[in-house]
Amino acid sequence: MPPVSRRTFLSRTGKMAAGAAVAGFAYSAARAESAPAASERVNVALLGCGGRGRYVMRGVAEQGARITMLCDLQQNRMDETAKFLSEVQQDKPALVKDMRRVFDSKEVDAVIVATPDRWHAPASIRACQAGKDVYVEKPHSYNIWESGKMIEAARKHNRVLQVGTQNRSGPYAIAARDYVRSGKLGKICLVRVFNMKSGGPFRLGDPGKQPEGFDWDAWLGSAPLRPYHQHIVHGGWHNFWDFCGGDMADDGIHQVDLALMVMGDPPLPRSVRSLGGRYAHRGDDSECPDVLMVNWDFGNFVMTFEMTGYPRYMEKTSTTIRRNDLFPYWTMNATRIELYGSELLMTLGRHGGGWIVQQSGGGIVDQMYGRPCDEPHYANFLECIKTRKNPNADIAVARAGNVLVHMGNIAHRIGNVALKYDPEANRFDNPEANKFIKTPYRKGYEIPEEV
């Protein structure tokens, strides 16, 4: 299928979705290759002015980038983000609702994609086609097929594509990987990944009235059409399969990716088993599980993922711990990883939790405090824009963790089953599971086969 031009795409759909229309996928490779090299100070645009997007934007600015454009379908969010940026940057960014203006701008070298999940892959691919480098938040794709297309786009258009799994830039995480590689833990046959968070029931409530000038169709993007609802737009989308992959893809992917990193980024597993459901908050409006167990078989070791959304005593590593020489109380740490070697046990925290190595009886053999990994991750992204080297969380490396969480969700969604997976063919041994590898796209929001 040849690339579809902007004009042809618009004529086919008969409409333009402001701020998010997929028209314009077919930026030519020649355009990307002829784009001017990034200046010494990288010009960056933010797509999606929510809380996480603002945080990443500010961090990138503090690392020396210049934020030139903000893009969001909601004017008030752009205004708030511009005010937040003004604390660290005097230059005022342009505010636009149509992301195509970002891709067309010569004042943009790179984009931060911090939209809801369904837009991560389409926006990243279009940015690559436009000759822009990309920092995309996790999970970087809504399905397994999209992840492969993102790799294709980055390589074809010679773009830097960094995924926001920032543990890969953390000095303590790199040290943990080196410790495992040294063999001191012995043979590791079991890795346990935890995402044991608290939580409560979710209720949609009053749908509210669609704000004047807000393009609900564009916000939905490739997701199935449904009536406007204010609580879906403002964070509630995390509770629906149409928009996300549940909390395993939203938050647990950080631990899954970190576990893969310290294990040396092994080849993809060839089987998955899932068990879970809505147990603690039955009867509310969320579709995603509040209890989920997933097992992946890597051939020479098993990785497990254990998730909850209800026990109030489970807590993430606090900011105080992350920024000081302290460790979490591991037993009730919500987001830890445990690596069971034949000789020693390593317990590892994410985003600055540090790690400890213990022997029989609980004695500590080795340990290392951790610090937040965001700053080195942003610095790595900006440096790679200048050097054209692959970043620490390059899309091809980050794909594995993404595939794992999608595998787990697929096994859960088709009935809590066991599945065999062929990584080379990108196929399961179950026809129902294969339907989720590339999910349907609403007309006008498709990703072309040729990117």
Secondary structure by P-SEA (a helix, b strand, c coil): cccccaaaaaaaacccccccccccccccaaaaaaccccccbbbbbbccccaaaaaaaaaaaaacccccccccccaaaaaaaaaaacccccbbbbbbcccccccccccccbbbbbccccaaaaaaaaaaaabbbbbccccccccaaaaaaaaaaaaaabbbbbccccccccaaaaaaaaaaaacccccccbbbbbcbbbbbbbbbcccccccccccccccccccccccccccccccccccccccccccccccaaaaaaaaaaaacccccccbbbbbcccccccccccccccbbbbbbbcccbbbbbbbbccccccccccaaaaacccccccccccbbbbbbcccbbbbbbccccccccccccccccbbbbbccaaaaaaaaaaaaaaaccccccccccaaaaaaaaaaaaaaaaacbbbbbbbccccccccaaaaaaccccccccccccccc
